Amino acid sequence: MTTVPASRGAAGVALPARPSGTHPVRAALAFEARAEAGLKALLERWSVPALRVALGAVFAVFGALKLIPGASPLEALVMQTWDKLTFGIVGGQTAMIATATIEVTAGILLIIGGAFARVGLVVLVLAFVGILSPLVLLPQDVYSAAGPTLTGQYIMKNAVLITAALVIASKVLHGPKKA
């Protein structure tokens, strides 16, 4: 029996040789394995950059909404949170502009990528501090006897965005140089 020589997949991974004249089921399984390896290589290459751009877009768009009075459903919560965080020094429209600036800046830096993404992740940490603060500072708005309020649920879903930021950080941050 002759075999077809091994080939290289999209990620440069050697794919197993496929014997010629093999049973159709074996040929289908071998094709599936090669297709899966190709898909895995494609995902390894593009999924984290796509996640970085998507996370950046979410923050840029929702941050920009905070620049338009009445456009963000979280306007009152943002103002109350800043008021508590700054002991009454920052509130009102200044709080909205500060939040919008932080979120839009983080979003744009993430979208640009490269070294800008690393700075964007730092700015995003600031945003997440503010986003999660109502869980502690404004419990009456976040929790009810029946469980989390709608506002609380909105805040808690940020666990997904935080996890996305962690995945992005794992790819864009530089560690110590290896010898």
Contacts in CASP RR format, 6 or more apart in sequence:
PFRMAT RR
TARGET T0000
AUTHOR 0000-0000-0000
METHOD contacts of the structure
MODEL  1
MTTVPASRGAAGVALPARPSGTHPVRAALAFEARAEAGLKALLERWSVPA
LRVALGAVFAVFGALKLIPGASPLEALVMQTWDKLTFGIVGGQTAMIATA
TIEVTAGILLIIGGAFARVGLVVLVLAFVGILSPLVLLPQDVYSAAGPTL
TGQYIMKNAVLITAALVIASKVLHGPKKA
1 19 0 8 1.000
1 20 0 8 1.000
1 21 0 8 1.000
2 19 0 8 1.000
2 20 0 8 1.000
3 17 0 8 1.000
3 18 0 8 1.000
3 19 0 8 1.000
3 20 0 8 1.000
4 17 0 8 1.000
4 18 0 8 1.000
4 19 0 8 1.000
4 20 0 8 1.000
5 17 0 8 1.000
6 14 0 8 1.000
6 15 0 8 1.000
6 16 0 8 1.000
6 17 0 8 1.000
7 14 0 8 1.000
7 15 0 8 1.000
8 14 0 8 1.000
8 15 0 8 1.000
9 15 0 8 1.000
9 34 0 8 1.000
9 37 0 8 1.000
9 38 0 8 1.000
9 41 0 8 1.000
10 37 0 8 1.000
10 38 0 8 1.000
10 41 0 8 1.000
10 42 0 8 1.000
10 45 0 8 1.000
11 37 0 8 1.000
11 38 0 8 1.000
11 40 0 8 1.000
11 41 0 8 1.000
11 44 0 8 1.000
11 45 0 8 1.000
12 41 0 8 1.000
13 37 0 8 1.000
13 41 0 8 1.000
15 33 0 8 1.000
15 34 0 8 1.000
15 37 0 8 1.000
16 30 0 8 1.000
16 33 0 8 1.000
18 27 0 8 1.000
18 30 0 8 1.000
19 26 0 8 1.000
21 27 0 8 1.000
22 30 0 8 1.000
48 167 0 8 1.000
48 168 0 8 1.000
48 171 0 8 1.000
51 164 0 8 1.000
51 167 0 8 1.000
51 168 0 8 1.000
52 110 0 8 1.000
52 111 0 8 1.000
52 113 0 8 1.000
52 117 0 8 1.000
52 168 0 8 1.000
52 172 0 8 1.000
53 110 0 8 1.000
53 111 0 8 1.000
54 164 0 8 1.000
55 107 0 8 1.000
55 110 0 8 1.000
55 161 0 8 1.000
55 164 0 8 1.000
55 165 0 8 1.000
55 168 0 8 1.000
56 106 0 8 1.000
56 107 0 8 1.000
56 108 0 8 1.000
56 110 0 8 1.000
56 111 0 8 1.000
57 107 0 8 1.000
57 111 0 8 1.000
58 107 0 8 1.000
58 161 0 8 1.000
59 103 0 8 1.000
59 104 0 8 1.000
59 106 0 8 1.000
59 107 0 8 1.000
59 110 0 8 1.000
59 124 0 8 1.000
59 127 0 8 1.000
60 103 0 8 1.000
60 104 0 8 1.000
60 107 0 8 1.000
60 108 0 8 1.000
60 111 0 8 1.000
62 72 0 8 1.000
62 103 0 8 1.000
63 72 0 8 1.000
63 99 0 8 1.000
63 100 0 8 1.000
63 103 0 8 1.000
63 104 0 8 1.000
64 100 0 8 1.000
64 104 0 8 1.000
65 71 0 8 1.000
65 72 0 8 1.000
65 100 0 8 1.000
66 72 0 8 1.000
66 74 0 8 1.000
66 75 0 8 1.000
66 78 0 8 1.000
66 96 0 8 1.000
66 97 0 8 1.000
66 99 0 8 1.000
66 100 0 8 1.000
66 103 0 8 1.000
67 96 0 8 1.000
67 97 0 8 1.000
67 100 0 8 1.000
67 104 0 8 1.000
69 75 0 8 1.000
69 93 0 8 1.000
69 96 0 8 1.000
72 78 0 8 1.000
72 96 0 8 1.000
74 151 0 8 1.000
74 154 0 8 1.000
75 96 0 8 1.000
77 134 0 8 1.000
77 138 0 8 1.000
77 141 0 8 1.000
77 151 0 8 1.000
78 95 0 8 1.000
78 96 0 8 1.000
78 99 0 8 1.000
79 91 0 8 1.000
79 92 0 8 1.000
79 95 0 8 1.000
79 96 0 8 1.000
80 134 0 8 1.000
80 138 0 8 1.000
80 141 0 8 1.000
81 95 0 8 1.000
81 130 0 8 1.000
81 133 0 8 1.000
81 134 0 8 1.000
81 137 0 8 1.000
81 138 0 8 1.000
82 90 0 8 1.000
82 91 0 8 1.000
82 92 0 8 1.000
82 94 0 8 1.000
82 95 0 8 1.000
82 98 0 8 1.000
82 99 0 8 1.000
83 90 0 8 1.000
83 91 0 8 1.000
83 92 0 8 1.000
83 95 0 8 1.000
84 133 0 8 1.000
84 137 0 8 1.000
84 138 0 8 1.000
85 130 0 8 1.000
85 133 0 8 1.000
85 137 0 8 1.000
90 98 0 8 1.000
99 127 0 8 1.000
99 130 0 8 1.000
102 123 0 8 1.000
102 126 0 8 1.000
102 127 0 8 1.000
103 127 0 8 1.000
105 120 0 8 1.000
105 123 0 8 1.000
106 120 0 8 1.000
106 121 0 8 1.000
106 123 0 8 1.000
106 124 0 8 1.000
106 126 0 8 1.000
106 127 0 8 1.000
107 120 0 8 1.000
107 124 0 8 1.000
109 116 0 8 1.000
109 117 0 8 1.000
109 119 0 8 1.000
109 120 0 8 1.000
109 123 0 8 1.000
110 116 0 8 1.000
110 117 0 8 1.000
110 120 0 8 1.000
110 121 0 8 1.000
110 124 0 8 1.000
110 168 0 8 1.000
113 172 0 8 1.000
114 172 0 8 1.000
117 168 0 8 1.000
117 172 0 8 1.000
118 172 0 8 1.000
118 173 0 8 1.000
118 174 0 8 1.000
121 165 0 8 1.000
121 168 0 8 1.000
121 169 0 8 1.000
121 172 0 8 1.000
121 173 0 8 1.000
124 165 0 8 1.000
128 158 0 8 1.000
128 161 0 8 1.000
128 162 0 8 1.000
128 165 0 8 1.000
131 155 0 8 1.000
131 158 0 8 1.000
132 155 0 8 1.000
132 158 0 8 1.000
134 141 0 8 1.000
134 142 0 8 1.000
134 151 0 8 1.000
134 152 0 8 1.000
134 155 0 8 1.000
135 142 0 8 1.000
135 152 0 8 1.000
135 155 0 8 1.000
135 156 0 8 1.000
141 149 0 8 1.000
141 151 0 8 1.000
141 152 0 8 1.000
142 148 0 8 1.000
142 149 0 8 1.000
142 151 0 8 1.000
142 152 0 8 1.000
142 155 0 8 1.000
143 149 0 8 1.000
143 152 0 8 1.000
148 156 0 8 1.000
END
